[in-house]
Amino acid sequence: MNGFRRELGIASLPSVDVEPPETPKHKPKASTPLRRSASASIPIRSNPTPTRSSIKPVITLATAERYLLSRLRSRLPDAQILHDAWWVPHWGDGGEIFVFSNGSFVCWGLGEGEAQRFAREILTPSEFNHSNQITYKNSLARKTRIQGDLIILGRVAPLEYSENAPTVPPASPALPADTLLARYTFSQALSRSTALSGLEESLEDYLSSVALLPHSLEKTGKPGLSREALIKKLGALMKFRQGLNLNRENFSDTPDLYWTEPELEGFFKSMTAALEVKARTNAVNEKITYATEVQSTLRQLLTESSTHRMELVIIALIAVEVVIALIRDGPELWQMIFGSSHEDQIAPHS
C-alpha cells in the first residue's frame, strides 16, 4: 500500500530563542484539509519574535491496523502510560513520541528519519505505512490554539482535575512539561486522522477492485465473480465498517478525558474539525453503504442463479429416476397393464 504525506503547521510553547531572519521559512503545503485556512498562519510564520521558537516538525505515522499497547511495554523502558497512549519523553535528538492503540504514533521535534527508526526498532515492520507531517512552534506570549494550518503551543490553563496529569513526570522531558497534555491532545486527533487516511486509501483500493461489477452486470447479465468471491468482498466491507465505527476508539467519539477538561476538549475538537474527521468519516460510511448495496444485489442475483441451477438439477435427477424405474420395472409394468387385457381377449375363444 502506497504511503502518502500530508503537511500542516503547528506552534508550541515557551521558548526565548529568536528565529534567525535568514532561516528558510516553511511554506504551508496544499495537500491537507487545512489548506483552505493556511493563509491565516502566514503572519506567524513570516514574523519571528523573541517569544517564538523556530518551526519544528510533528510527524504522525500509521504502521498497523492496531497496536497492543500492553505488549510494547518491554520495548519502551523509558515510557509511561498517559491516558490512551504510551508517552516516550525522550527519543532521538530532543524529541518525544506518543504511541496510540489505533496503529499510529506521533513524533514531536523529530525528523522523518528518526520517526522511521522508531518504527523499525520498536514496532513490527509492516508494509502498512501512512504518514502525516505537520510543524509546531513555541510561542510564549500566545494562547495554545490552531491558527490556520499552524498549531501554536503557548499558554494553557491549569487542569480541572490534577489526577489527569502524568503520575510520575520525568526529570527532564525533551519538551516543556506545561504543554504536555496539549501536545497529547493534538497528537490524539492527529493519530485518528492518519489512521482514517489509511482506511480511506484501503477503501479506495477496494472500490477500485469492484468497480467493474455493475458494468459487467449491465453488459453480460453476469457479475463476473463467483458467489464465494462476492461473499469475501462483503466480508471485507464489514471489516471496514467495524474498523470505522465499532472499535474501542472509533473516529466519532470524544475520549473520556476531555469530558472533564474543557480546554483540552476544545483543542481536540478544533484539530478534529480542522482535519475534517467527521466529514471524512461520513464519506467513508456512505461509500461503504453504497458498495454493500451493490454487492448485496449481486449476491441476490447469484443466489437466484444458484436456485435456478438447483431446480434444473432436481428436474434432471427426477428424469433419471423415471428412466431407471422404466428400465428396471418396465417389463413388469407392461405385463401388468397390457398382458392382462390380452389374456381377457383370448379367454372367450378357448
Secondary structure, 3 states (H helix, E strand, C coil): CCCCCCECCCCCCCCCCCCCCCCCCCCCCCCCHHHHHHHHHHHHHHCCCCCECCCEEEEEEECCCCCCHHHHHHHCCCCEEECCEEEEEEECCCEEEEEECCCEEEEECCCHHHHHHHHHHHCCCCCCCEEEEEEEEEEEEEECEEECCEEEEEECCCCCCHHHCCCCCCCCCCCCHHHHHHHHHHHHHHHHHHHHHHHHHHHHHHHHHCCCHHHHHHHHCCCCCCHHHHHHHHHHHHHHHHHHHCCCCCCCCCCHHHHCCHHHHHHHHHHHHHCCHHHHHHHHHHHHHHHHHHHHHHHHHHHHHHHHHHHHHHHHHHHHHHHHHHHHHHHHHHHHHHHHHHHHHHHHHC
